[in-house]
Amino acid sequence: MPPTTLLPFTTPGISRKSVNSSSVLFNRPAFRLTEKFLLLLVFSGFITLCFGAIFFLPDSSKLLSGVFFHSQPVSVSGSAPKLDGRELEADKLNRIREDHEKALREAKDTLQKLPDEIKQDIKEQKEKVAQDSANKREGAPRLPNVVFRKPVGAIGREPADPETRDRQAKIKEMMKYAWENYKRYAWGSNELKPLSKRHHSSSLFGNFQGATIVDALDTLYIMGMHDEFNEAKEWIEKNLDFNVHAEVSVFEVTIRFVGGLLSAFYLSGEEVFRAKAVELGEKLLPAFNTPTGIPWALLNIKSGIGRNWPWASGGSSILAEFGTLHLEFMHLSQLSGNPVFAEKMMNIRKVLNRLDKPQGLYPNYLNPNSGQWGQHHVSVGGLGDSFYEYLLKAWLMSDKTDEEARKMYYDAVQAIETHLIRKSSGGLKYIAEWKGGLLEHKMGHLTCFAGGMFALGADGAPEETSGHHMELAAEIARTCHESYDRSATKLGPEAFRFDGGVEAIATRQNEKYYILRPEVIETHMYMWRLTHDPKYRQWGWEAVQALEKSCRVTAGYSGIRDVYSDQPSHDDVQQSFFLAETLKYLYLMFSDDDLLPLDHWIFNSEAHPLPIIRKDSQAVEKRTE
């Protein structure tokens, strides 16, 4: 038994992380006689217990050899004498006794040593372990060298206009308030319950921890909160562990964890973020082990076994989930030098392009085994939304070289406009949902991202339709603003309807809640950046005031259950995306355009900025020996 294994007995109450604290471990000159006696008593009891198990448990020798030691059958060749079963068992028992006697002798020898001698033994053992680890690392594949260039627009100028500067400062104060309360009451956990003042964790993350830390990294960085960024980085270095038995949402973990880590690397150049992102990306690859290569929605990280949500149209994968991995996985290939990530994405494209699209539309469900559509339900909101966003952004992120993505996006927008976009009697344009050929005149809060998407894609629209796309974007932005303006809290519901004389109002109780979502603010940010119409900043500021009035609570920010109530009750969850998206988009709205300029950065579905991959750039260099 190595000397280090005695440390828990010699220094009760000291954790393994404190092994290097020699001032704590060796503050006495030697062991007392009574302590030696007690230690020998403990070892004697342990050995007695072991021998009792050997001689009195049924078939105990097989138990010990087969379970604990996993002995392999010995291959006997030549003229060596063969042992029968009883002789083999007796030989194993003899070796067990010898091991126990050896451990007892080492324990006695260690107890006779002086503290300085024990310290030297520990040092030698640590050096051996470190050398073994180094040898293992040398045998494992390493990440290639990366040429890190100072990013464009990672830090912006202070706004010249005093009012804009004050409003930007207010949004930064909101970020500080959300972050400091998370740190105080839920540090290291996924999310904060700001009323209960304790941690909250969604099943989407399995046993992963630190979702808020990873999600907030780039927001902290661009706001100049460098002390907070560094403490987040330190937590990630020491505590972010993906080697856990956890069933996670492939989509949520990709956009939040992989996206957040990639963005933090591109902004700061800190290698730990790239290494963690690639490590997690590799652990997600078994999700693609399906007959079609369409990934499972859920993956057990430890076992590599995947499955789909049981409610999803006969075990189908969801369009907005398998279609919202492209940006992150292309960057994983870019930073790791491993093409497998990009190959998985291009295979999804092939599967989709082989399928017939009803009315040119993409249904929300696709069976990963048969490669056929499930239920014909089409939505630009939940279940479908970010698939369309990623088609456009795949083209933009490729420096406009991915022509296949461009065609898929504009063809989809044309089908959406033809079959889903309608105008209410009051003049509000909205995007309905399509179910088997019938329209449901409902628009979700999630759908409100589409105004920003149409605006972002207007410049590349075909056949001189750029102006039309901008008009469509402006009309969707107006409709979503109305959903906020028509509530008592001036915050928008989860979904709102256009039927029965109702326009842009939720009529069902289970659609009246607001969970700090960013999509309306996201569209306002894009519209401000691309038009500089001051009404979009004004609408953004109204959202800030509403958040402060209805969602700020004693220890952070909480969603509310009814946006139409003058005194709404709270859901007691500070979502990680509030720090990643909502506050980031507000901050960018009140910043100059040189902070994360849109011609250099693409935001993933969680608002994590990723740089455009220039066609003449080479991010990864092969490692030279």
C-alpha positions, -999 to +999 in steps of 0.1 A: +000+000+000+015+033-010+022+058+018-003+083+005-032+060+013-025+066+050-032+103+048-069+101+056-060+084+088-031+106+098-049+139+091-086+135+097-107+162+082-082+172+054-095+167+018-074+154-010-072+188-025-052+198+006-024+172+002+001+199-007-005+219+024+025+206+043+020+231+071-012+214+079-002+178+074+031+179+093+027+202+122+035+174+148+069+157+152+057+121+154+028+097+160+018+091+197+018+055+210-020+055+215-025+066+179-002+038+167-022+013+187-055+026+173-043+024+138-030-012+142-064-021+157-082-007+127-059-026+103-063-058+123-101-055+122-100-049+085-079-079+078-100-101+101-131-090+081-115-098+048-104-133+060-139-139+074-153-131+040-129-155+023-136-185+045-173-181+054-190-165+023-203-190-002-179-194-031-160-165-017-128-172-036-146-169-069-162-137-057-129-121-049-111-132-080-139-127-104-154-094-092-127-075-074-096-086-093-111-095-128-085-121-133-081-135-168-076-172-174-039-180-175-027-195-208-006-225-200+017-238-227+047-260-231+055-286-204+044-265-174+023-285-150-015-278-152-034-269-121-068-282-113-097-260-100-089-265-063-052-258-068-060-226-087-084-214-060-058-221-033-031-202-053-054-172-056-061-173-018-024-175-011-018-144-032-046-126-014-031-134+019+003-122+007-012-089-004-029-084+029+003-092+048+023-069+026-002-041+032+001-046+070+039-046+069+038-013+049+014+002+073+036-007+103+067+006+085+050+039+077+039+044+113+076+041+124+087+068+100+093+104+109+071+131+093+099+142+070+103+107+056+065+105+050+067+138+033+095+126+010+075+095+001+045+115-008+066+138-030+081+108-048+046+093-053+032+125-067+061+128-091+055+093-103+018+099-109+026+132-127+050+114-150+025+086-157-001+112-166+024+130-189+032+098-206-005+091-212-010+126-226+019+122-251+002+090-264-032+107-268-042+129-298-036+166-292-054+196-305-036+213-334-021+247-330-045+276-336-036+310-349-054+333-325-059+368-339-072+397-318-110+397-326-127+426-343-151+444-321-147+423-289-146+456-270-166+486-282-163+523-276-184+541-250-215+557-266-210+594-272-246+603-265-252+608-228-287+592-227-275+561-246-245+559-223-267+560-192-290+534-206-262+511-215-248+515-179-282+506-165-282+473-185-247+465-173-260+471-137-288+446-144-262+421-155-241+427-123-272+422-102-282+389-119-246+376-118-238+385-082-270+369-069-263+338-089-228+337-075-240+343-039-269+317-039-263+292-067-226+293-077-216+263-097-252+252-102-271+256-135-295+284-126-308+305-097-341+305-079-340+342-070-370+342-045-360+309-028-323+320-029-311+286-039-301+267-070-323+255-098-315+228-125-334+218-155-335+182-167-322+194-200-287+195-186-287+161-169-259+161-143-240+189-161-234+219-139-225+256-144-250+264-173-253+301-162-215+304-159-208+291-194-238+309-209-228+343-194-191+342-203-193+363-235-218+388-220-194+394-191-165+399-216-182+424-239-195+444-209-159+447-196-167+427-165-133+411-165-130+401-128-163+382-132-151+367-165-119+355-148-137+339-119-160+321-143-129+309-163-113+296-130-145+277-122-145+261-156-109+251-154-114+234-120-150+222-120-166+219-155-167+181-159-184+163-187-174+128-175-207+123-157-236+099-160-260+123-175-288+123-201-287+157-218-305+175-246-281+175-275-296+208-288-295+227-255-260+215-245-248+225-280-262+260-281-255+268-245-223+249-235-205+243-268-216+277-281-207+295-249-172+279-248-165+286-284-175+322-281-154+327-250-124+312-268-128+335-299-131+366-277-104+359-252-080+333-268-080+313-235-071+277-245-093+261-218-124+271-236-114+256-269-103+223-252-136+221-232-157+228-263-139+201-284-141+176-255-179+181-252-184+180-290-167+146-291-189+134-263-220+144-283-210+125-315-227+092-305-260+110-308-255+107-346-253+069-345-287+064-361-296+048-395-299+081-412-274+102-392-302+124-379-292+128-342-312+117-312-327+145-291-313+131-259-280+114-252-266+096-222-231+111-221-216+081-202-231+052-222-235+069-256-271+057-258-295+081-274-333+084-276-360+109-287-386+127-267-415+102-261-441+128-271-424+137-305-446+122-332-437+085-329-401+088-318-391+115-342-363+140-340-372+177-340-363+200-368-353+229-345-330+206-326-311+186-352-312+217-374-296+240-349-261+224-345-245+236-377-227+268-366-212+252-335-201+219-353-185+238-382-164+257-357-156+226-338-140+212-370-123+245-376-107+245-342-100+208-338-088+200-373-113+171-372-137+171-401-161+147-385-181+175-369-187+192-403-194+159-420-222+152-395-238+185-405-235+180-442-251+146-439-281+162-423-283+184-453-283+154-477-311+137-458-332+169-459-326+175-496-337+140-505-371+145-489-402+160-505-414+191-487-451+196-484-459+229-501-421+237-499-424+236-460-403+216-435-424+196-410-412+198-374-407+160-371-383+136-388-379+100-379-341+092-375-347+055-384-368+057-415-357+092-427-393+101-433-413+131-420-435+125-390-466+145-383-471+174-408-469+202-383-450+233-395-439+262-373-415+291-374-419+291-336-412+263-312-400+230-328-390+247-361-377+282-354-339+281-353-336+256-382-345+285-406-322+309-386-293+285-390-298+281-428-293+318-432-264+320-407-246+290-422-244+309-455-233+341-437-208+324-415-192+307-445-184+341-459-213+336-483-198+306-499-223+280-487-247+284-517-267+253-507-276+269-474-285+301-491-309+284-516-325+263-488-331+295-467-347+317-494-368+288-508-381+282-472-388+319-467-408+320-499-429+290-488-434+306-453-446+338-468-470+320-492-485+296-467-480+309-431-478+347-431-512+364-428-524+399-419-550+406-393-581+428-398-562+454-377-533+454-401-508+432-381-487+407-400-481+375-381-467+340-388-493+313-382-487+275-377-496+249-403-511+215-392-518+191-420-529+219-443-549+239-418-537+271-402-537+278-365-537+316-362-513+317-333-479+332-330-454+323-303-429+345-285-402+323-300-415+331-335-407+368-329-370+361-336-381+360-373-382+398-377-345+399-370-338+370-393-357+385-422-338+418-417-304+400-415-311+381-447-325+410-467-292+420-482-287+387-499-324+382-510-328+371-547-342+391-576-340+425-560-364+416-531-342+430-504-366+459-497-395+435-494-376+414-469-369+445-448-406+455-449-416+421-438-390+423-409-404+456-398-440+444-398-431+413-377-412+436-353-442+458-350-466+429-343-443+415-316-440+449-300-478+451-299-479+418-280-459+436-253-477+469-255-511+453-250-503+436-217-505+452-182-468+445-176-456+456-210-440+422-214-452+397-240-469+363-234-456+330-245-481+329-274-507+352-287-536+348-311-554+363-340-589+349-340-623+356-325-618+393-328-586+391-307-552+404-320-518+399-305-532+388-271-530+355-253-564+340-247-554+308-229-541+308-193-512+285-202-499+310-228-499+341-206-465+336-189-432+353-196-399+335-187-374+363-195-373+354-232-351+374-256-367+370-291-386+403-293-356+422-280-334+403-304-355+415-334-354+451-320-316+449-318-312+437-354-337+463-366-318+490-348-284+479-362-297+476-398-320+507-399-310+530-370-346+539-367-348+553-331-381+536-323-363+503-319-341+517-292-372+532-276-390+498-277-359+482-262-358+507-233-395+501-226-386+464-222-358+474-197-383+493-176-408+465-177-382+440-166-372+462-137-407+467-126-421+432-129-392+407-130-366+422-106-369+405-072-349+403-040-321+382-054-321+384-092-347+383-120-377+360-123-402+351-149-439+359-143-470+337-147-494+363-162-483+393-182-519+407-180-519+409-142-511+442-125-494+422-097-481+391-114-468+361-094-432+349-101-420+315-113-388+318-092-364+310-120-336+332-134-330+315-167-294+312-180-305+327-213-315+359-196-278+366-191-267+351-224-293+366-246-318+391-232-292+413-215-267+409-243-291+420-270-302+450-248-266+460-242-258+458-280-289+479-288-274+507-267-239+503-280-222+516-311-221+493-341-184+486-336-192+462-307-195+428-323-202+442-358-226+421-379-202+418-408-177+400-386-198+380-361-227+356-363-248+350-332-259+314-325-294+306-312-282+314-277-267+348-287-231+335-285-211+354-311-190+332-335-167+348-361-173+345-398-150+318-413-133+338-441-127+318-472-091+329-473-084+322-437-068+292-420-076+290-383-059+257-377-022+250-384-009+215-384+013+209-354+049+205-365+072+181-346 
